């Protein structure tokens, strides 16, 4: 079905002939290199020129690093490569997805909580601008998953919420912001995360919706964006069994495949049913959810044969290249299928302005680095002001003041980096200093065995007038839950006294914590633990400004107690 004259390429006859001739003149080694989207290399450990010469990758993905370093590496690798390279990053929450100095604008759910697509546009615009400054030309975003299952440990604040129409509107706005900065958007994670409560980093998860329900929700989002010309789709290690069964009635369960290895879901659903003519790539193939499908040597060719054009990341890069090379040599991957994938890759690079009609790299990288950090910080602050959400204030504890409750016990949960490529931050010190500036006497909680086993409410009333809980428990890959966990001994740091002593609970990273503390009188969702959001929370709880946020998900998790 590949057609370079239509969306998302819209190439003219001369451009099409150039792509066809370019593919025809490439060596098999060059073509195979284009299939691989590799992880960014450490220039202190790897000679970048040698790496590009040896592997000839079609794409490179960076994790955040200093801006000047990223810019230098991109320019070096682009200069060394015969074919311009996709340089991508997870631009999900701002320019911090590519550079250390980048703006942490806010998580997608925070954008949705503004109930204004302007926030999502700014998410794309700010991230796209900062990425463009260092030569990053592709975004693994927007995320168009739907957060249907509050137990899902991955989707959560990374999504635009649980309403498909809101997800679509916000994604469209983010796309616009990215494209205005010459950054290629890649929507993810087809066929859609957020139904299962498990993590595709650790297993192949399942989108269990019926074919009709899928089409009315996830399918509606993908179809709309495809019809509007989105150039790239990232494929998740996620089953959609009902669509496979619809496309192949009677298919045995043992033959069902996650999308990253399913010809039914890629060539059948994505390309034929939804009409996607563009570039398809896998999610990271280092994930357990990919590697358990089949032996990797078998799986990589199966992935290409399913209709996917690029493979993201490697385990052992030499093994992966050898597996694909052998599959091409013995005909497991046909010459026709290889050429089709490479044609899509090169056509995307041409159509998106990454290379010109001679095959040369089109350099959009500014000579001087100018991040506009102050301007972008102001945007983050405006979004925070509009998004922080008061879920409930049953006992009218707000606003708080140092006159009414001068002594505050501050309890911060999850304020640590436990891995999983988290891109967030710590909020404890920000809240402590902010509350002090408001005139409160703030005492961070410390475990006290005497208090734990012998003290009652009156004893605690002699120590503090108000308890202020903050949960900064971020979602992260390879993490199965984002629940509240208390100190094991008697849940010592839990708000067991909340019925007697005023207690406020703020979540900066997960909108569903009421599930674990449904008895809370006052609960606030900030969605993002960046400084702008912390400052907004403090202004609002102290009565300096109104709460404006509208919850994009159901924070009560179906629990009637939480609504009380």
C-alpha positions as CSV (number, residue, x, y, z in Angstrom):
1,X,0.0,0.0,0.0
2,X,3.0,2.3,0.1
3,X,2.2,5.5,-1.8
4,X,4.7,8.3,-1.6
5,X,2.4,10.7,-3.4
6,X,-0.1,10.9,-0.6
7,X,-0.1,11.4,3.2
8,X,2.1,11.6,5.1
9,X,4.7,12.2,2.4
10,X,3.0,14.1,-0.4
11,X,6.1,13.9,-2.6
12,X,6.1,15.0,-6.2
13,X,7.2,12.8,-9.1
14,X,10.8,14.0,-9.0
15,X,11.1,13.4,-5.3
16,X,9.6,9.9,-5.6
17,X,12.1,9.0,-8.3
18,X,14.9,10.3,-6.2
19,X,13.8,8.0,-3.3
20,X,13.4,5.0,-5.5
21,X,16.8,5.5,-7.2
22,X,18.4,6.1,-3.8
23,X,17.1,2.9,-2.4
24,X,18.2,1.0,-5.6
25,X,21.7,2.2,-5.2
26,X,22.1,1.4,-1.5
27,X,24.0,-1.6,-0.4
28,X,22.3,-4.3,1.6
29,X,24.5,-3.3,4.6
30,X,23.3,0.4,4.3
31,X,19.7,-0.7,4.0
32,X,19.9,-2.9,7.1
33,X,21.5,0.0,9.1
34,X,18.5,2.2,8.3
35,X,16.2,-0.3,10.1
36,X,17.9,0.3,13.4
37,X,17.1,3.2,15.8
38,X,20.0,2.9,18.3
39,X,20.6,4.3,21.8
40,X,22.8,7.4,22.0
41,X,26.4,6.6,22.7
42,X,28.8,8.0,25.3
43,X,31.4,10.0,23.4
44,X,33.9,9.3,26.2
45,X,33.6,5.6,25.7
46,X,32.8,5.2,22.0
47,X,34.4,6.8,19.0
48,X,31.3,8.3,17.4
49,X,32.7,8.4,13.9
50,X,33.6,4.7,14.0
51,X,30.2,3.9,15.4
52,X,28.4,5.6,12.6
53,X,30.7,4.1,10.0
54,X,30.2,0.6,11.3
55,X,26.5,0.5,12.0
56,X,25.1,3.2,9.7
57,X,21.9,3.6,11.9
58,X,18.8,5.2,10.6
59,X,18.1,6.8,13.9
60,X,19.6,7.6,17.3
61,X,17.7,8.2,20.6
62,X,19.2,10.3,23.3
63,X,18.5,10.4,27.0
64,X,18.9,13.9,28.6
65,X,22.5,15.3,28.8
66,X,24.0,18.8,28.7
67,X,22.8,20.8,25.8
68,X,26.3,21.6,24.3
69,X,27.2,17.9,24.5
70,X,24.0,16.8,22.7
71,X,24.5,19.5,20.0
72,X,28.1,18.5,19.5
73,X,27.4,14.8,19.1
74,X,24.5,15.4,16.8
75,X,26.5,17.6,14.5
76,X,29.4,15.1,14.5
77,X,27.2,12.1,13.7
78,X,25.2,13.9,11.0
79,X,28.5,15.0,9.4
80,X,29.8,11.4,9.4
81,X,26.6,9.7,8.1
82,X,26.0,9.4,4.4
83,X,22.2,9.5,5.1
84,X,20.8,12.0,7.6
85,X,19.9,10.5,10.9
86,X,16.7,10.7,13.0
87,X,17.7,12.1,16.4
88,X,14.9,11.4,18.8
89,X,14.0,11.9,22.5
90,X,11.0,11.4,24.8
91,X,9.7,14.9,24.6
92,X,6.8,14.0,26.8
93,X,6.9,16.7,29.4
94,X,9.2,19.4,27.9
95,X,12.7,20.0,26.7
96,X,14.0,18.2,29.8
97,X,13.4,15.0,27.7
98,X,16.5,15.8,25.7
99,X,18.7,18.3,27.6
100,X,19.5,18.8,31.3
101,X,18.9,22.5,30.9
102,X,15.5,21.9,29.2
103,X,12.2,23.2,30.6
104,X,10.2,20.7,32.6
105,X,6.9,22.2,31.4
106,X,4.7,19.5,33.0
107,X,3.3,16.0,32.4
108,X,0.6,15.5,29.8
109,X,-2.1,15.0,32.4
110,X,-1.3,18.4,33.8
111,X,-1.9,19.9,30.4
112,X,-5.3,18.2,30.2
113,X,-6.2,19.5,33.6
114,X,-6.1,23.0,32.3
115,X,-9.0,22.0,30.0
116,X,-7.3,24.2,27.4
117,X,-5.5,22.9,24.3
118,X,-3.2,25.9,24.5
119,X,-1.3,24.1,27.3
120,X,-0.8,21.0,25.1
121,X,0.3,23.2,22.2
122,X,2.9,24.9,24.5
123,X,4.1,21.4,25.6
124,X,4.9,20.7,21.9
125,X,6.1,24.2,21.2
126,X,8.5,24.5,24.1
127,X,9.8,21.0,23.9
128,X,10.2,21.3,20.1
129,X,12.0,24.6,20.3
130,X,14.5,23.4,22.9
131,X,15.0,20.1,21.0
132,X,15.6,21.9,17.7
133,X,18.3,24.0,19.4
134,X,20.5,20.9,19.8
135,X,19.6,19.1,16.6
136,X,16.9,16.7,18.0
137,X,14.6,16.3,15.0
138,X,12.1,13.7,16.2
139,X,9.8,13.3,19.3
140,X,8.6,10.0,20.7
141,X,5.4,11.9,21.6
142,X,2.5,12.7,21.8
143,X,1.3,9.8,23.9
144,X,-2.2,8.9,22.8
145,X,-2.8,6.2,25.3
146,X,-6.0,6.4,27.3
147,X,-5.8,6.1,31.1
148,X,-8.7,3.7,31.6
149,X,-7.1,1.7,34.4
150,X,-6.0,3.6,37.5
151,X,-3.8,0.7,38.5
152,X,-1.7,1.0,35.3
153,X,1.8,2.0,36.6
154,X,2.9,3.6,33.3
155,X,0.1,5.6,31.6
156,X,-1.0,7.6,34.6
157,X,0.2,11.3,34.3
158,X,1.9,10.4,31.0
159,X,-1.5,10.5,29.3
160,X,-4.0,13.2,28.5
161,X,-6.5,11.4,30.7
162,X,-9.4,8.9,30.3
163,X,-11.6,10.7,27.8
164,X,-10.7,9.8,24.2
165,X,-11.9,13.1,22.8
166,X,-9.8,15.1,25.2
167,X,-6.8,12.9,24.5
168,X,-7.3,13.5,20.8
169,X,-7.7,17.3,21.1
170,X,-4.6,17.6,23.3
171,X,-2.5,15.4,21.1
172,X,-3.5,17.4,18.0
173,X,-2.3,20.6,19.8
174,X,0.9,19.0,20.9
175,X,1.6,17.8,17.4
176,X,1.1,21.3,16.1
177,X,3.7,22.7,18.5
178,X,6.2,20.1,17.6
179,X,5.8,20.4,13.9
180,X,6.2,24.2,14.0
181,X,9.7,23.6,15.3
182,X,10.7,21.1,12.6
183,X,10.4,18.2,15.1
184,X,8.8,15.0,13.7
185,X,6.0,13.7,16.0
186,X,5.7,10.0,16.6
187,X,2.4,9.0,18.3
188,X,2.5,6.0,20.8
189,X,1.9,3.3,21.9
190,X,-0.2,1.4,19.3
191,X,-2.5,-0.4,19.8
192,X,-2.9,1.5,23.0
193,X,-1.8,1.2,26.6
194,X,-3.9,2.0,29.7
195,X,-6.4,-0.9,29.8
196,X,-4.1,-3.4,31.4
197,X,-2.8,-2.8,34.9
198,X,0.6,-4.3,34.0
199,X,3.7,-2.8,32.5
200,X,4.9,-3.7,29.0
201,X,8.5,-3.1,30.1
202,X,8.1,-6.3,32.1
203,X,5.7,-8.4,30.0
204,X,3.6,-8.2,26.9
205,X,0.5,-6.4,28.2
206,X,-3.0,-6.7,26.8
207,X,-5.5,-4.2,25.4
208,X,-8.6,-6.3,26.1
209,X,-11.2,-4.0,24.5
210,X,-13.6,-5.5,22.0
211,X,-12.9,-4.7,18.4
212,X,-15.8,-2.2,18.3
213,X,-14.9,-0.6,21.6
214,X,-11.3,-0.3,20.5
215,X,-12.4,1.3,17.2
216,X,-14.6,3.9,19.0
217,X,-11.7,4.9,21.4
218,X,-8.1,4.2,20.5
219,X,-9.0,3.5,16.9
220,X,-10.8,6.8,16.6
221,X,-7.8,8.7,17.9
222,X,-5.3,6.9,15.6
223,X,-7.6,7.1,12.6
224,X,-8.1,10.8,13.0
225,X,-4.4,11.6,13.4
226,X,-3.5,9.3,10.5
227,X,-6.1,11.1,8.3
228,X,-4.5,14.4,9.3
229,X,-1.1,13.1,8.2
230,X,0.8,12.1,11.3
231,X,4.2,10.8,10.0
232,X,5.2,8.3,12.6
233,X,3.6,5.6,14.9
234,X,5.4,3.8,17.7
235,X,4.3,0.2,18.2
236,X,4.0,-1.2,21.7
237,X,4.5,-4.7,23.0
238,X,0.8,-4.9,23.6
239,X,-1.7,-7.5,22.5
240,X,-5.1,-6.5,20.9
241,X,-6.6,-10.0,20.7
242,X,-10.1,-9.1,19.6
243,X,-8.8,-7.3,16.5
244,X,-6.6,-10.2,15.6
245,X,-9.5,-12.6,16.0
246,X,-11.7,-10.3,13.8
247,X,-9.0,-10.2,11.1
248,X,-8.4,-13.9,11.3
249,X,-11.4,-15.8,12.6
250,X,-10.5,-18.9,14.5
251,X,-6.9,-17.9,15.2
252,X,-5.6,-20.1,18.1
253,X,-4.6,-18.2,21.2
254,X,-1.1,-19.5,20.8
255,X,-0.8,-17.6,17.5
256,X,-1.8,-14.2,18.9
257,X,1.0,-11.7,19.0
258,X,1.7,-8.3,20.6
259,X,1.6,-5.6,18.0
260,X,5.4,-5.4,17.7
261,X,5.4,-8.8,16.1
262,X,1.9,-9.0,14.7
263,X,1.3,-8.8,10.9
264,X,-2.4,-8.8,11.6
265,X,-2.2,-5.7,13.8
266,X,0.3,-3.8,11.7
267,X,-0.3,-4.7,8.0
268,X,-3.9,-5.6,8.8
269,X,-5.3,-3.1,11.4
270,X,-2.8,-0.2,11.2
271,X,-2.1,-0.1,7.5
272,X,-5.2,-1.5,5.9
273,X,-8.0,-0.7,8.3
274,X,-6.7,2.6,9.5
275,X,-4.9,3.6,6.3
276,X,-1.5,4.4,7.8
277,X,1.0,4.9,5.1
278,X,3.8,6.3,7.2
279,X,6.8,5.2,9.3
280,X,6.2,2.5,11.9
281,X,8.7,1.7,14.6
282,X,8.8,-0.5,17.7
283,X,8.9,0.7,21.2
284,X,12.2,-0.2,22.9
285,X,13.1,-3.8,22.1
286,X,15.2,-4.1,25.2
287,X,11.9,-4.4,27.1
288,X,11.0,-7.8,28.6
289,X,7.6,-7.4,27.0
290,X,9.3,-7.7,23.6
291,X,11.9,-10.3,24.3
292,X,9.5,-12.9,25.7
293,X,7.5,-13.1,22.5
294,X,10.0,-15.4,20.8
295,X,13.7,-15.9,20.6
296,X,15.3,-12.6,19.6
297,X,16.9,-14.0,16.5
298,X,13.5,-15.1,15.3
299,X,11.6,-12.1,16.6
300,X,13.6,-9.3,14.9
301,X,12.8,-10.6,11.3
302,X,9.2,-11.3,12.4
303,X,9.0,-7.7,13.5
304,X,10.1,-6.3,10.1
305,X,7.9,-8.8,8.3
306,X,4.9,-7.6,10.3
307,X,5.1,-4.3,8.5
308,X,7.2,-2.4,11.1
309,X,10.0,-0.3,9.5
310,X,12.4,0.5,12.4
311,X,13.6,-1.4,15.5
312,X,14.2,0.7,18.5
313,X,17.3,-0.2,20.6
314,X,19.3,-3.4,20.9
315,X,20.4,-5.9,23.5
316,X,23.7,-6.8,21.8
317,X,23.9,-4.6,18.7
318,X,26.2,-6.9,16.8
319,X,23.9,-9.9,17.5
320,X,20.8,-7.9,16.3
321,X,22.5,-6.7,13.1
322,X,23.7,-10.3,12.4
323,X,20.2,-11.7,12.9
324,X,18.6,-9.3,10.5
325,X,21.5,-9.6,8.0
326,X,21.1,-13.4,8.0
327,X,17.3,-13.1,7.6
328,X,17.8,-10.9,4.6
329,X,20.5,-13.3,3.1
330,X,18.3,-16.4,3.5
331,X,15.1,-14.7,2.3
332,X,13.2,-14.7,5.6
333,X,13.1,-10.9,5.1
334,X,12.5,-10.5,1.4
335,X,14.3,-7.9,-0.7
336,X,10.9,-6.3,-1.4
337,X,10.0,-5.9,2.2
338,X,13.5,-4.5,3.1
339,X,13.2,-2.0,0.3
340,X,9.7,-1.0,1.4
341,X,10.9,-0.3,4.9
342,X,13.9,1.7,3.8
343,X,11.7,3.6,1.3
344,X,9.4,4.7,4.1
345,X,12.4,5.7,6.2
346,X,14.1,7.8,3.5
347,X,10.8,9.3,2.3
348,X,10.0,10.4,5.9
349,X,13.4,12.1,6.1
350,X,12.8,13.9,2.8
351,X,9.2,14.8,3.5
352,X,10.0,16.1,6.9
353,X,12.8,18.3,5.7
354,X,15.6,16.3,7.3
355,X,17.3,15.8,3.9
356,X,17.1,17.5,0.6
357,X,16.6,16.0,-2.9
358,X,20.2,15.3,-3.3
359,X,20.2,13.2,-0.1
360,X,22.2,15.9,1.9
361,X,21.4,16.7,5.5
362,X,19.3,19.9,5.9
363,X,20.9,21.6,8.9
364,X,18.3,23.4,11.1
365,X,20.6,23.6,14.1
366,X,21.2,27.2,15.2
367,X,24.8,28.4,15.4
368,X,24.2,29.8,18.9
369,X,22.3,28.1,21.7
370,X,19.4,30.1,22.9
371,X,16.9,28.2,25.1
372,X,14.6,31.1,26.2
373,X,14.5,29.5,29.6
374,X,12.9,32.4,31.4
375,X,10.1,32.7,28.8
376,X,9.5,29.0,29.0
377,X,9.5,29.0,32.8
378,X,6.8,31.6,32.7
379,X,4.7,29.3,30.5
380,X,5.2,26.5,33.0
381,X,4.0,28.7,35.8
382,X,0.9,29.8,33.8
383,X,0.1,26.1,33.1
384,X,0.5,25.2,36.8
385,X,-1.7,28.0,37.9
386,X,-4.5,26.7,35.6
387,X,-4.1,23.0,36.3
388,X,-3.7,22.3,40.0
389,X,-7.0,20.7,41.0
390,X,-8.8,20.7,44.3
391,X,-10.4,17.2,44.4
392,X,-12.2,17.8,47.7
393,X,-12.1,19.9,50.8
394,X,-14.8,18.2,52.9
395,X,-14.2,20.0,56.1
396,X,-13.3,23.4,54.6
397,X,-9.7,23.3,55.8
398,X,-8.7,25.7,53.1
399,X,-7.3,28.3,53.0
400,X,-4.6,27.5,55.7
401,X,-2.7,30.2,57.5
402,X,0.0,30.5,60.1
403,X,-2.5,32.3,62.4
404,X,-4.9,29.3,62.5
405,X,-2.5,26.4,62.3
406,X,1.0,27.7,63.0
407,X,2.8,24.3,63.5
408,X,2.9,22.0,60.5
409,X,4.1,18.4,60.3
410,X,5.3,17.8,56.8
411,X,5.3,14.2,55.5
412,X,6.8,13.6,52.0
413,X,6.4,10.2,50.4
414,X,8.3,8.9,47.4
415,X,10.7,11.8,47.2
416,X,13.6,9.7,45.9
417,X,15.0,8.5,42.6
418,X,14.8,4.7,42.5
419,X,15.7,4.4,38.8
420,X,13.4,3.6,35.9
421,X,14.6,6.6,33.8
422,X,12.6,9.0,35.9
423,X,12.8,12.6,34.6
424,X,11.2,14.2,37.6
425,X,12.5,15.8,40.7
426,X,12.3,16.1,44.5
427,X,9.6,18.3,46.1
428,X,10.2,17.9,49.8
429,X,12.6,20.9,50.2
430,X,10.4,23.0,48.0
431,X,7.3,22.5,50.1
432,X,9.3,22.9,53.3
433,X,10.8,26.3,52.3
434,X,7.5,27.4,50.7
435,X,5.5,26.8,53.9
436,X,8.2,28.5,56.0
437,X,7.9,31.6,53.8
438,X,4.2,31.6,54.5
439,X,5.0,31.9,58.2
440,X,4.5,28.3,59.3
441,X,6.7,26.4,61.7
442,X,7.5,23.3,59.6
443,X,8.8,20.1,61.1
444,X,9.5,17.2,58.6
445,X,8.4,13.8,59.9
446,X,11.0,11.6,61.4
447,X,10.2,8.1,62.7
448,X,9.8,8.1,66.5
449,X,9.4,4.7,68.2
450,X,7.9,6.4,71.4
451,X,5.3,8.1,69.2
452,X,4.6,5.0,67.2
453,X,3.8,2.7,70.2
454,X,2.8,5.0,73.1
455,X,1.4,8.4,71.9
456,X,-2.2,9.3,71.2
457,X,-3.9,12.2,69.5
458,X,-3.5,14.6,72.4
459,X,0.3,13.9,72.3
460,X,0.4,14.8,68.6
461,X,-1.8,17.9,69.1
462,X,1.0,19.1,71.4
463,X,3.4,18.8,68.5
464,X,1.6,20.1,65.4
465,X,-1.7,21.9,64.4
466,X,-1.9,20.6,60.9
467,X,-0.4,17.7,58.9
468,X,0.6,18.3,55.4
469,X,1.2,15.2,53.3
470,X,2.9,15.3,49.9
471,X,3.1,12.2,47.6
472,X,5.8,12.5,44.9
473,X,5.5,8.9,43.7
474,X,6.2,8.9,40.0
475,X,5.4,6.3,37.4
476,X,8.5,4.7,36.0
477,X,9.4,1.8,33.7
478,X,9.9,-1.5,35.4
479,X,7.9,-0.5,38.4
480,X,4.7,-2.5,38.9
481,X,2.8,-0.1,41.2
482,X,2.6,3.5,42.1
483,X,0.7,3.0,45.3
484,X,1.3,4.6,48.7
485,X,3.6,2.6,51.0
486,X,4.0,3.4,54.6
487,X,6.7,2.7,57.1
488,X,6.2,-1.0,57.9
489,X,6.1,-0.7,61.6
490,X,2.4,0.2,62.4
491,X,2.3,2.3,59.3
492,X,3.9,4.9,61.5
493,X,4.0,7.8,59.0
494,X,0.3,7.3,57.9
495,X,-2.3,9.9,58.7
496,X,-4.1,7.7,61.2
497,X,-5.0,10.8,63.1
498,X,-6.8,12.6,60.2
499,X,-10.2,12.5,61.8
500,X,-9.0,14.5,64.7
501,X,-6.1,16.7,63.4
502,X,-6.5,18.8,60.2
503,X,-4.7,17.0,57.4
504,X,-4.1,18.0,53.8
505,X,-2.9,15.6,51.1
506,X,-1.2,16.8,47.9
507,X,-0.2,14.5,45.1
508,X,2.4,15.8,42.7
509,X,2.8,12.8,40.5
510,X,-0.2,10.4,40.6
511,X,-3.8,11.5,40.5
512,X,-5.1,8.3,42.1
513,X,-3.8,8.3,45.7
514,X,-7.2,8.8,47.1
515,X,-7.6,5.0,46.5
516,X,-5.2,4.5,49.4
517,X,-6.3,7.4,51.6
518,X,-10.0,7.7,50.8
519,X,-10.7,9.2,54.3
520,X,-8.7,12.3,53.5
521,X,-10.7,15.5,54.1
522,X,-8.7,17.7,51.7
523,X,-7.0,16.3,48.6
524,X,-5.2,18.1,45.8
525,X,-3.8,16.9,42.5
526,X,-0.8,18.8,41.0
527,X,0.1,16.1,38.4
528,X,3.7,17.3,38.1
529,X,6.4,17.8,40.7
530,X,8.2,20.7,39.0
531,X,8.8,23.9,41.0
532,X,6.1,25.8,39.1
533,X,3.5,23.3,40.3
534,X,4.7,23.3,43.9
535,X,4.6,27.1,43.9
536,X,1.0,27.0,42.5
537,X,-0.1,24.6,45.2
538,X,1.2,26.8,48.0
539,X,-0.4,29.9,46.5
540,X,-3.8,28.1,46.3
541,X,-3.8,26.4,49.7
542,X,-2.9,29.8,51.3
543,X,-5.8,31.5,49.6
544,X,-3.7,33.7,47.3
545,X,-5.4,32.3,44.2
546,X,-8.3,30.1,43.2
547,X,-8.1,26.5,42.1
548,X,-8.8,26.3,38.4
549,X,-7.9,22.7,37.5
550,X,-10.4,20.2,36.0
551,X,-9.6,16.6,36.7
552,X,-9.0,14.7,33.4
553,X,-9.5,11.3,35.2
554,X,-11.7,10.0,38.0
555,X,-9.6,10.5,41.1
556,X,-12.1,8.6,43.3
557,X,-11.3,5.3,41.6
558,X,-14.8,4.1,42.1
559,X,-14.6,4.2,45.9
560,X,-17.7,5.8,47.5
561,X,-15.7,6.5,50.7
562,X,-13.3,8.7,48.7
563,X,-16.2,10.9,47.6
564,X,-17.4,11.6,51.1
